[in-house]
Amino acid sequence: MGNIRKFVVTRRKVREISFKPNSCVMDFVSEINRLRKEKNAVILAHYYQIPEIQDIADYIGDSLALARRAAETTANIIVFAGVHFMAETAKILNPERKVLLPDLEAGCSLADSCDAEELARMKAEFPDHKVLSYVNCSAKVKALSDVICTSGNALKIVETFPKDEKILFVPDKNLGGYINRETGRNMKLWQGSCHIHDMLDAEKVLKLKQAYPEAKVIAHPECNPAVLQVADFVGSTAAMLNFIVKDSSREYIVATETGILHQMQKTAPGKVFHVASNQESCACNDCPHMKLNTLEKLYRCLKDETPEIILDKELIDKARRPIETMLSLS
């Protein structure tokens, strides 16, 4: 008998699945739990992963929290349920450990916007500038940097530089612009952006605000300046989570990738969240790269111990220095 096609309606979209009648469906959760115990593996997951992966992870967080966890772990194997640059960061901080990524195609539009060779040419053009790189960049770009930052510590890291220090900020023009406005700096900005955050429309956000006048707008600093201007709170994914827990409001318009809603609903179950989108008809700001990872891929990754992140020692040594600088300053 052939496969039957079945459509399952999820919170955000219709998902198509296939199954064979009378066949045994593997319990991926049980198998993942068994394998990580047998292999002394730790699963790190970003807030933008699908809910099933968030729920099975040993640690869930934003880039800063996960970088700290990666630096502290004693596991033999690190499985990074996120995107490629995040797994690279874990490998840089743990060169002796095996680091796995469930799907090697899980990239990042922001990281891809900054080519290391182009950055090397710009450094040569502006030799008097320090390079401050957002963690959403490749290992090669990190190796060319003086210090790394995340959206959670960017303002603090920038303030460690003298006021007259010339800084080249890469690769996110939106986060860099936000830092400039908040600190009064005039950093030179690489013209990269996250497609998901950059495409969010301030006009659509304002229409949602009209529909839900009691809702506060919370936004990630990777959003474009127009969206940030209408936001009541701007912060990293972790900062947004902390805000909705401590804030007295009961309703929010959330301008970031939709994966964070799962944690928001868990940590503040009595509150209401509306997705800020670039389209009125759907919540279309799912990151296609983040959503490539699935429970089945996570299971096979642990079982076969592949795909593995491989970086040469020289690159690791060069890229680790600016990350360790960040961690010491944070």
BABAKOL-874337 format. One record per residue: x negated, y negated, z of N, C-alpha, C in turn; residue number from 0; residue in one letter. Coordinates in steps of 0.2 Angstrom, whole numbers, always signed. Example, Ala and Ser with C-alpha at 12.3 -4.5 7.8 and 13.67 -1.06 7.14 Angstrom:
2
> -66, +28, +39, -62, +22, +39, -66, +16, +39, 0, A .
> -64, +11, +35, -68, +5, +36, -64, +0, +39, 1, S .
This chain:
330
> -4, +6, +0, +0, +0, +0, -4, -6, +0, 0, M .
> -3, -11, -4, -7, -17, -5, -6, -22, +1, 1, G .
> -10, -27, +2, -10, -32, +7, -3, -36, +6, 2, N .
> +0, -37, +12, +5, -42, +12, +3, -49, +14, 3, I .
> +5, -54, +11, +4, -61, +12, +9, -63, +17, 4, R .
> +6, -67, +22, +11, -69, +27, +9, -77, +29, 5, K .
> +13, -81, +30, +12, -88, +31, +14, -89, +38, 6, F .
> +9, -92, +42, +10, -94, +49, +10, -101, +50, 7, V .
> +15, -104, +53, +15, -112, +54, +11, -113, +60, 8, V .
> +6, -117, +60, +2, -119, +66, +4, -126, +67, 9, T .
> +1, -130, +72, +3, -136, +74, +1, -141, +69, 10, R .
> -3, -140, +65, -5, -145, +60, -4, -143, +53, 11, R .
> -4, -137, +51, -3, -135, +44, -1, -128, +43, 12, K .
> +0, -126, +37, +2, -119, +36, -4, -115, +35, 13, V .
> -5, -110, +38, -11, -106, +37, -9, -99, +34, 14, R .
> -12, -97, +29, -10, -90, +26, -15, -85, +29, 15, E .
> -12, -79, +30, -16, -74, +33, -14, -68, +29, 16, I .
> -18, -63, +29, -17, -56, +26, -18, -51, +31, 17, S .
> -14, -46, +30, -15, -40, +34, -12, -34, +31, 18, F .
> -15, -28, +33, -13, -22, +30, -8, -18, +35, 19, K .
> -2, -16, +32, +3, -13, +37, +0, -7, +40, 20, P .
> +2, -6, +46, +0, +0, +50, -8, +0, +51, 21, N .
> -11, -5, +50, -19, -5, +51, -20, -8, +58, 22, S .
> -25, -6, +61, -27, -9, +68, -30, -15, +67, 23, C .
> -28, -20, +70, -31, -27, +70, -36, -27, +76, 24, V .
> -42, -29, +74, -47, -29, +79, -46, -35, +84, 25, M .
> -47, -33, +91, -46, -38, +96, -53, -42, +96, 26, D .
> -54, -48, +93, -60, -51, +92, -62, -54, +99, 27, F .
> -57, -56, +103, -59, -59, +109, -62, -54, +114, 28, V .
> -60, -48, +114, -63, -43, +118, -70, -41, +116, 29, S .
> -70, -40, +109, -77, -39, +106, -82, -44, +107, 30, E .
> -80, -50, +106, -84, -56, +108, -87, -56, +115, 31, I .
> -82, -55, +119, -84, -54, +127, -89, -49, +128, 32, N .
> -88, -43, +125, -92, -37, +126, -99, -39, +123, 33, R .
> -99, -41, +117, -106, -43, +114, -110, -48, +117, 34, L .
> -107, -53, +120, -111, -59, +123, -113, -56, +130, 35, R .
> -110, -52, +133, -112, -49, +139, -118, -44, +138, 36, K .
> -117, -40, +133, -123, -35, +131, -129, -38, +129, 37, E .
> -128, -44, +125, -134, -47, +122, -136, -53, +126, 38, K .
> -133, -55, +131, -135, -61, +135, -135, -67, +131, 39, N .
> -129, -68, +128, -128, -73, +123, -123, -79, +126, 40, A .
> -124, -85, +124, -120, -90, +126, -117, -93, +120, 41, V .
> -111, -95, +121, -107, -98, +116, -106, -105, +117, 42, I .
> -108, -110, +113, -107, -117, +114, -102, -119, +108, 43, L .
> -97, -123, +110, -92, -125, +105, -91, -133, +106, 44, A .
> -90, -136, +100, -88, -143, +100, -81, -144, +101, 45, H .
> -79, -150, +103, -72, -151, +104, -68, -151, +97, 46, Y .
> -71, -151, +92, -67, -151, +85, -66, -144, +83, 47, Y .
> -69, -139, +86, -67, -132, +84, -60, -130, +85, 48, Q .
> -58, -125, +81, -51, -122, +82, -50, -121, +89, 49, I .
> -44, -121, +92, -42, -120, +99, -44, -113, +101, 50, P .
> -44, -108, +97, -46, -101, +99, -53, -101, +101, 51, E .
> -57, -104, +97, -65, -104, +98, -66, -109, +105, 52, I .
> -63, -114, +105, -63, -118, +111, -62, -114, +118, 53, Q .
> -57, -110, +117, -55, -106, +123, -59, -101, +125, 54, D .
> -63, -98, +120, -68, -92, +122, -75, -95, +123, 55, I .
> -76, -101, +122, -83, -103, +123, -85, -103, +130, 56, A .
> -92, -102, +131, -94, -103, +138, -95, -110, +140, 57, D .
> -96, -115, +135, -96, -122, +137, -93, -125, +131, 58, Y .
> -90, -131, +132, -87, -135, +127, -88, -142, +128, 59, I .
> -90, -146, +123, -91, -153, +124, -93, -157, +118, 60, G .
> -95, -163, +119, -97, -167, +113, -105, -166, +112, 61, D .
> -108, -169, +108, -115, -168, +106, -119, -169, +112, 62, S .
> -118, -174, +116, -123, -175, +121, -123, -169, +127, 63, L .
> -116, -167, +128, -116, -162, +133, -118, -155, +131, 64, A .
> -117, -154, +124, -120, -148, +122, -127, -148, +121, 65, L .
> -130, -154, +119, -137, -154, +119, -140, -152, +126, 66, A .
> -137, -155, +131, -140, -154, +138, -139, -146, +139, 67, R .
> -133, -143, +138, -132, -136, +139, -137, -132, +135, 68, R .
> -139, -134, +129, -144, -130, +125, -151, -131, +128, 69, A .
> -152, -136, +131, -159, -137, +134, -159, -133, +141, 70, A .
> -154, -132, +144, -154, -129, +150, -153, -121, +150, 71, E .
> -151, -119, +145, -148, -112, +145, -154, -107, +146, 72, T .
> -153, -101, +149, -157, -96, +149, -155, -89, +145, 73, T .
> -150, -90, +141, -148, -85, +137, -153, -83, +132, 74, A .
> -153, -77, +130, -157, -74, +124, -155, -77, +117, 75, N .
> -148, -77, +117, -145, -79, +110, -140, -85, +111, 76, I .
> -141, -90, +107, -136, -96, +107, -132, -96, +101, 77, I .
> -126, -95, +102, -121, -95, +96, -118, -102, +97, 78, V .
> -119, -106, +91, -117, -113, +91, -110, -113, +87, 79, F .
> -105, -114, +90, -98, -115, +86, -98, -122, +85, 80, A .
> -100, -125, +79, -100, -132, +78, -102, -132, +70, 81, G .
> -107, -137, +69, -109, -138, +62, -117, -137, +62, 82, V .
> -120, -138, +56, -127, -136, +55, -131, -140, +59, 83, H .
> -130, -147, +59, -135, -151, +63, -135, -149, +71, 84, F .
> -129, -147, +73, -129, -146, +80, -133, -139, +82, 85, M .
> -132, -134, +78, -136, -128, +79, -143, -129, +78, 86, A .
> -145, -134, +73, -152, -136, +73, -155, -139, +79, 87, E .
> -151, -143, +82, -153, -146, +88, -154, -141, +94, 88, T .
> -150, -136, +94, -151, -131, +99, -157, -127, +98, 89, A .
> -159, -126, +91, -165, -122, +90, -171, -127, +91, 90, K .
> -171, -133, +90, -176, -137, +92, -178, -137, +99, 91, I .
> -172, -137, +103, -173, -137, +110, -175, -130, +113, 92, L .
> -174, -125, +109, -175, -118, +111, -179, -114, +106, 93, N .
> -185, -116, +104, -188, -113, +98, -189, -106, +99, 94, P .
> -190, -103, +105, -191, -96, +107, -185, -92, +107, 95, E .
> -179, -95, +107, -173, -91, +107, -169, -91, +100, 96, R .
> -165, -86, +99, -162, -85, +93, -155, -89, +93, 97, K .
> -155, -93, +88, -149, -98, +88, -145, -96, +81, 98, V .
> -138, -95, +82, -134, -93, +77, -129, -98, +76, 99, L .
> -126, -98, +69, -121, -102, +67, -116, -98, +64, 100, L .
> -110, -97, +66, -105, -93, +63, -104, -93, +55, 101, P .
> -105, -100, +53, -104, -101, +45, -109, -106, +43, 102, D .
> -114, -104, +39, -119, -109, +37, -117, -114, +33, 103, L .
> -111, -113, +30, -108, -119, +26, -105, -124, +30, 104, E .
> -105, -123, +37, -102, -129, +41, -107, -134, +41, 105, A .
> -106, -139, +37, -111, -145, +37, -108, -151, +40, 106, G .
> -110, -157, +38, -107, -163, +40, -108, -168, +35, 107, C .
> -103, -172, +33, -103, -177, +28, -108, -183, +31, 108, S .
> -108, -184, +37, -112, -190, +40, -119, -188, +39, 109, L .
> -121, -182, +42, -128, -179, +41, -131, -179, +34, 110, A .
> -126, -177, +30, -128, -176, +23, -129, -183, +19, 111, D .
> -127, -189, +22, -127, -195, +19, -134, -198, +20, 112, S .
> -138, -195, +24, -145, -197, +26, -150, -192, +24, 113, C .
> -154, -194, +18, -159, -189, +15, -166, -191, +19, 114, D .
> -169, -186, +21, -176, -188, +24, -181, -191, +20, 115, A .
> -181, -189, +14, -186, -193, +9, -184, -200, +8, 116, E .
> -178, -202, +8, -176, -209, +7, -177, -212, +14, 117, E .
> -176, -209, +19, -178, -212, +26, -185, -214, +26, 118, L .
> -189, -209, +24, -197, -210, +24, -199, -216, +20, 119, A .
> -195, -217, +14, -197, -223, +10, -195, -229, +13, 120, R .
> -189, -229, +17, -187, -235, +20, -191, -237, +26, 121, M .
> -194, -232, +30, -198, -233, +35, -205, -236, +33, 122, K .
> -207, -234, +27, -213, -237, +24, -211, -244, +22, 123, A .
> -205, -246, +20, -203, -253, +18, -202, -257, +24, 124, E .
> -201, -254, +30, -200, -258, +36, -204, -255, +42, 125, F .
> -210, -255, +41, -215, -252, +46, -214, -255, +53, 126, P .
> -212, -261, +54, -211, -264, +60, -204, -262, +64, 127, D .
> -200, -258, +61, -194, -256, +64, -194, -249, +67, 128, H .
> -192, -248, +73, -191, -242, +77, -185, -239, +73, 129, K .
> -185, -232, +73, -180, -228, +70, -175, -225, +75, 130, V .
> -169, -227, +76, -165, -224, +81, -159, -220, +77, 131, L .
> -159, -214, +78, -155, -210, +74, -149, -207, +78, 132, S .
> -143, -207, +76, -138, -204, +78, -139, -196, +78, 133, Y .
> -137, -192, +83, -138, -185, +83, -135, -182, +77, 134, V .
> -130, -185, +74, -127, -182, +68, -132, -183, +62, 135, N .
> -138, -179, +62, -142, -180, +56, -146, -173, +56, 136, C .
> -150, -172, +51, -154, -166, +50, -160, -166, +54, 137, S .
> -163, -160, +55, -169, -159, +59, -175, -164, +56, 138, A .
> -175, -164, +49, -180, -168, +46, -179, -175, +47, 139, K .
> -173, -178, +47, -172, -185, +49, -174, -186, +57, 140, V .
> -172, -181, +61, -174, -182, +68, -182, -182, +69, 141, K .
> -185, -179, +65, -193, -178, +65, -196, -185, +63, 142, A .
> -192, -189, +59, -194, -196, +57, -192, -201, +62, 143, L .
> -189, -199, +67, -186, -204, +72, -190, -206, +78, 144, S .
> -189, -211, +81, -192, -213, +87, -188, -211, +93, 145, D .
> -181, -211, +93, -177, -209, +98, -170, -207, +95, 146, V .
> -167, -202, +98, -160, -200, +96, -155, -203, +100, 147, I .
> -149, -203, +98, -143, -205, +103, -137, -201, +101, 148, C .
> -132, -201, +105, -126, -199, +103, -120, -204, +104, 149, T .
> -114, -203, +102, -109, -208, +103, -108, -210, +110, 150, S .
> -110, -205, +115, -108, -205, +122, -114, -210, +125, 151, G .
> -120, -210, +123, -125, -214, +126, -128, -219, +122, 152, N .
> -126, -220, +116, -129, -225, +111, -130, -232, +114, 153, A .
> -125, -234, +117, -125, -241, +120, -131, -241, +125, 154, L .
> -131, -236, +129, -137, -236, +135, -143, -235, +131, 155, K .
> -144, -231, +126, -151, -230, +123, -153, -237, +120, 156, I .
> -148, -240, +116, -150, -246, +113, -153, -251, +118, 157, V .
> -150, -252, +124, -152, -257, +129, -158, -255, +132, 158, E .
> -161, -249, +131, -168, -248, +133, -173, -251, +129, 159, T .
> -171, -253, +123, -176, -257, +118, -176, -264, +120, 160, F .
> -182, -267, +120, -183, -275, +121, -178, -278, +116, 161, P .
> -175, -284, +118, -170, -288, +114, -173, -290, +108, 162, K .
> -179, -291, +107, -182, -293, +101, -185, -287, +96, 163, D .
> -183, -281, +99, -186, -275, +95, -182, -275, +88, 164, E .
> -186, -273, +83, -182, -272, +76, -181, -265, +76, 165, K .
> -174, -263, +74, -172, -257, +75, -168, -255, +68, 166, I .
> -170, -249, +65, -166, -246, +60, -162, -241, +63, 167, L .
> -155, -241, +62, -151, -237, +65, -148, -232, +59, 168, F .
> -149, -226, +60, -146, -221, +55, -142, -215, +58, 169, V .
> -138, -212, +54, -135, -214, +48, -129, -217, +48, 170, P .
> -125, -218, +53, -118, -220, +54, -118, -228, +54, 171, D .
> -115, -231, +49, -114, -238, +48, -109, -240, +53, 172, K .
> -104, -236, +54, -98, -238, +59, -101, -238, +66, 173, N .
> -104, -233, +68, -106, -233, +75, -112, -238, +76, 174, L .
> -116, -239, +71, -121, -244, +72, -118, -251, +72, 175, G .
> -113, -252, +68, -110, -259, +68, -106, -260, +75, 176, G .
> -103, -255, +78, -100, -255, +84, -105, -257, +89, 177, Y .
> -111, -254, +89, -117, -255, +94, -119, -263, +93, 178, I .
> -120, -265, +87, -122, -272, +86, -117, -277, +89, 179, N .
> -110, -276, +88, -105, -280, +91, -105, -280, +98, 180, R .
> -106, -274, +101, -106, -274, +108, -112, -276, +112, 181, E .
> -118, -276, +109, -124, -278, +112, -127, -284, +110, 182, T .
> -124, -287, +104, -127, -293, +101, -133, -292, +97, 183, G .
> -135, -286, +96, -140, -284, +92, -139, -285, +85, 184, R .
> -145, -285, +81, -144, -285, +73, -148, -279, +70, 185, N .
> -146, -273, +72, -150, -268, +69, -148, -267, +62, 186, M .
> -154, -265, +58, -153, -263, +51, -149, -257, +51, 187, K .
> -144, -256, +47, -139, -250, +47, -140, -246, +40, 188, L .
> -141, -240, +41, -141, -235, +36, -133, -235, +34, 189, W .
> -132, -234, +27, -125, -235, +25, -121, -228, +24, 190, Q .
> -122, -224, +30, -118, -217, +30, -112, -218, +34, 191, G .
> -108, -213, +33, -102, -213, +38, -99, -206, +38, 192, S .
> -95, -204, +43, -91, -198, +43, -85, -199, +39, 193, C .
> -84, -195, +34, -78, -196, +30, -71, -195, +34, 194, H .
> -71, -191, +39, -65, -190, +42, -63, -197, +46, 195, I .
> -68, -199, +50, -67, -205, +54, -66, -212, +50, 196, H .
> -70, -212, +44, -71, -218, +40, -64, -219, +36, 197, D .
> -61, -214, +35, -55, -214, +31, -48, -216, +35, 198, M .
> -49, -216, +41, -43, -218, +45, -41, -225, +44, 199, L .
> -35, -226, +43, -32, -233, +41, -29, -237, +47, 200, D .
> -32, -243, +48, -29, -247, +53, -22, -249, +52, 201, A .
> -20, -250, +46, -13, -251, +45, -8, -245, +47, 202, E .
> -10, -239, +46, -6, -234, +48, -6, -233, +55, 203, K .
> -12, -235, +59, -12, -235, +66, -7, -240, +69, 204, V .
> -7, -246, +66, -2, -251, +68, +5, -249, +67, 205, L .
> +6, -245, +62, +13, -243, +61, +15, -238, +66, 206, K .
> +10, -234, +68, +11, -229, +73, +13, -233, +80, 207, L .
> +9, -238, +81, +10, -243, +87, +17, -246, +87, 208, K .
> +19, -248, +81, +26, -250, +81, +31, -245, +83, 209, Q .
> +30, -239, +80, +34, -233, +82, +34, -231, +89, 210, A .
> +28, -232, +92, +27, -230, +99, +24, -235, +103, 211, Y .
> +28, -240, +104, +25, -247, +107, +22, -246, +114, 212, P .
> +23, -240, +118, +20, -239, +124, +14, -236, +124, 213, E .
> +12, -233, +118, +6, -229, +117, +0, -233, +116, 214, A .
> -6, -231, +119, -12, -234, +119, -16, -231, +113, 215, K .
> -20, -235, +109, -24, -233, +104, -31, -231, +107, 216, V .
> -33, -225, +106, -40, -223, +108, -44, -221, +102, 217, I .
> -50, -223, +101, -53, -222, +95, -61, -220, +96, 218, A .
> -63, -216, +91, -70, -214, +91, -74, -219, +88, 219, H .
> -80, -221, +90, -84, -227, +87, -86, -225, +80, 220, P .
> -85, -219, +77, -87, -217, +70, -81, -220, +66, 221, E .
> -76, -222, +69, -70, -225, +64, -73, -232, +62, 222, C .
> -69, -234, +56, -71, -240, +53, -69, -246, +57, 223, N .
> -73, -252, +56, -72, -258, +61, -64, -260, +62, 224, P .
> -60, -259, +56, -53, -261, +57, -49, -257, +62, 225, A .
> -51, -251, +62, -47, -246, +67, -50, -248, +74, 226, V .
> -56, -249, +75, -59, -250, +81, -56, -257, +84, 227, L .
> -55, -262, +79, -52, -268, +82, -45, -268, +85, 228, Q .
> -41, -263, +83, -35, -262, +85, -34, -257, +91, 229, V .
> -40, -254, +93, -40, -249, +98, -40, -252, +105, 230, A .
> -37, -249, +110, -37, -251, +117, -43, -248, +120, 231, D .
> -45, -243, +118, -51, -240, +121, -55, -236, +115, 232, F .
> -62, -237, +115, -67, -234, +110, -72, -230, +114, 233, V .
> -73, -224, +112, -78, -220, +116, -79, -213, +112, 234, G .
> -84, -210, +115, -85, -203, +112, -79, -198, +114, 235, S .
> -79, -192, +111, -74, -187, +112, -74, -186, +120, 236, T .
> -79, -185, +123, -79, -184, +130, -76, -190, +134, 237, A .
> -78, -196, +132, -76, -202, +135, -68, -203, +134, 238, A .
> -66, -201, +128, -59, -202, +127, -55, -197, +132, 239, M .
> -58, -191, +133, -55, -186, +137, -54, -189, +144, 240, L .
> -60, -191, +147, -60, -194, +153, -55, -200, +154, 241, N .
> -54, -204, +149, -50, -210, +149, -43, -208, +150, 242, F .
> -40, -203, +146, -33, -201, +146, -32, -198, +153, 243, I .
> -37, -195, +156, -35, -192, +163, -34, -197, +168, 244, V .
> -39, -202, +168, -39, -207, +173, -34, -213, +172, 245, K .
> -32, -214, +165, -28, -220, +163, -21, -218, +165, 246, D .
> -17, -224, +167, -10, -223, +170, -5, -222, +164, 247, S .
> -7, -224, +158, -2, -223, +152, +0, -216, +151, 248, S .
> +6, -215, +148, +8, -208, +147, +8, -206, +139, 249, R .
> +6, -211, +135, +6, -210, +128, +1, -213, +124, 250, E .
> -2, -209, +119, -8, -211, +116, -8, -210, +108, 251, Y .
> -11, -215, +105, -12, -214, +98, -20, -212, +97, 252, I .
> -21, -206, +94, -28, -204, +95, -31, -204, +88, 253, V .
> -37, -208, +87, -40, -209, +81, -47, -206, +81, 254, A .
> -47, -199, +80, -53, -195, +79, -50, -189, +76, 255, T .
> -55, -184, +75, -54, -177, +73, -49, -174, +77, 256, E .
> -44, -170, +74, -38, -167, +78, -40, -162, +83, 257, T .
> -46, -159, +82, -48, -153, +87, -48, -156, +94, 258, G .
> -49, -162, +95, -49, -164, +102, -42, -164, +106, 259, I .
> -37, -164, +102, -30, -163, +105, -29, -157, +109, 260, L .
> -32, -152, +107, -31, -146, +111, -34, -147, +118, 261, H .
> -39, -150, +119, -42, -151, +126, -38, -157, +129, 262, Q .
> -35, -162, +126, -31, -167, +129, -25, -164, +131, 263, M .
> -22, -160, +128, -16, -157, +130, -17, -152, +136, 264, Q .
> -23, -149, +136, -24, -145, +142, -26, -149, +148, 265, K .
> -30, -154, +147, -32, -158, +153, -26, -163, +156, 266, T .
> -22, -165, +151, -17, -170, +153, -10, -167, +150, 267, A .
> -7, -162, +153, -2, -159, +149, +5, -163, +150, 268, P .
> +5, -167, +154, +11, -171, +155, +11, -178, +150, 269, G .
> +6, -178, +146, +6, -184, +142, +7, -182, +135, 270, K .
> +8, -188, +131, +10, -187, +124, +5, -190, +119, 271, V .
> +3, -186, +114, -2, -188, +109, +0, -188, +102, 272, F .
> -1, -194, +99, +0, -195, +92, -6, -195, +88, 273, H .
> -7, -191, +82, -13, -191, +78, -13, -197, +73, 274, V .
> -18, -201, +74, -19, -207, +69, -22, -204, +63, 275, A .
> -18, -205, +57, -20, -202, +51, -21, -207, +45, 276, S .
> -24, -205, +40, -24, -209, +34, -18, -208, +29, 277, N .
> -14, -203, +31, -7, -202, +28, -2, -202, +33, 278, Q .
> +4, -204, +30, +10, -204, +35, +13, -198, +35, 279, E .
> +12, -193, +31, +16, -187, +30, +13, -181, +34, 280, S .
> +6, -182, +36, +3, -176, +40, -3, -179, +44, 281, C .
> -5, -174, +48, -11, -176, +52, -17, -173, +48, 282, A .
> -19, -177, +43, -24, -174, +39, -31, -175, +40, 283, C .
> -33, -177, +47, -40, -178, +48, -43, -172, +52, 284, N .
> -42, -166, +49, -46, -160, +51, -52, -160, +47, 285, D .
> -58, -159, +51, -64, -159, +48, -65, -152, +44, 286, C .
> -65, -152, +38, -66, -145, +34, -72, -141, +36, 287, P .
> -77, -144, +38, -83, -141, +40, -82, -138, +47, 288, H .
> -80, -141, +52, -79, -139, +59, -74, -133, +59, 289, M .
> -69, -133, +54, -64, -128, +54, -66, -122, +50, 290, K .
> -72, -122, +47, -74, -116, +44, -76, -110, +49, 291, L .
> -77, -112, +55, -79, -106, +60, -72, -103, +62, 292, N .
> -72, -97, +63, -66, -93, +65, -68, -88, +70, 293, T .
> -63, -85, +74, -65, -80, +78, -68, -74, +75, 294, L .
> -66, -72, +69, -69, -66, +65, -76, -68, +64, 295, E .
> -78, -74, +61, -85, -76, +60, -89, -76, +66, 296, K .
> -86, -78, +71, -90, -78, +78, -91, -71, +80, 297, L .
> -87, -67, +79, -88, -60, +81, -94, -57, +77, 298, Y .
> -93, -57, +70, -98, -55, +66, -105, -58, +67, 299, R .
> -105, -64, +68, -111, -68, +70, -115, -64, +76, 300, C .
> -111, -63, +81, -114, -60, +87, -116, -53, +85, 301, L .
> -112, -49, +82, -113, -42, +80, -119, -41, +76, 302, K .
> -120, -45, +71, -125, -44, +66, -131, -49, +68, 303, D .
> -130, -54, +72, -135, -59, +74, -138, -62, +68, 304, E .
> -133, -64, +64, -134, -69, +58, -128, -72, +56, 305, T .
> -128, -78, +53, -134, -82, +51, -138, -85, +56, 306, P .
> -144, -85, +56, -149, -88, +61, -152, -94, +58, 307, E .
> -152, -99, +63, -156, -105, +61, -163, -104, +62, 308, I .
> -167, -105, +56, -174, -105, +56, -177, -111, +54, 309, I .
> -182, -114, +59, -185, -120, +57, -193, -119, +59, 310, L .
> -197, -122, +55, -204, -121, +56, -207, -125, +62, 311, D .
> -212, -122, +65, -214, -125, +71, -216, -132, +71, 312, K .
> -219, -135, +66, -221, -142, +65, -215, -146, +65, 313, E .
> -210, -144, +61, -204, -148, +61, -200, -148, +68, 314, L .
> -200, -142, +71, -197, -142, +78, -201, -147, +83, 315, I .
> -208, -147, +83, -212, -151, +87, -210, -158, +86, 316, D .
> -210, -160, +80, -209, -167, +78, -202, -169, +80, 317, K .
> -197, -165, +79, -190, -167, +80, -188, -167, +87, 318, A .
> -192, -163, +91, -190, -162, +98, -192, -168, +102, 319, R .
> -197, -172, +100, -199, -178, +104, -194, -183, +105, 320, R .
> -191, -185, +99, -185, -190, +100, -179, -188, +104, 321, P .
> -178, -181, +103, -172, -178, +107, -174, -178, +115, 322, I .
> -180, -176, +116, -182, -176, +123, -182, -183, +126, 323, E .
> -184, -188, +122, -184, -195, +124, -177, -197, +126, 324, T .
> -172, -195, +122, -165, -197, +123, -163, -194, +129, 325, M .
> -164, -187, +130, -162, -184, +136, -165, -187, +143, 326, L .
> -171, -189, +142, -174, -193, +148, -171, -199, +150, 327, S .
> -169, -203, +144, -166, -209, +145, -158, -209, +147, 328, L .
> -155, -203, +146, -148, -202, +148, -147, -200, +155, 329, S .
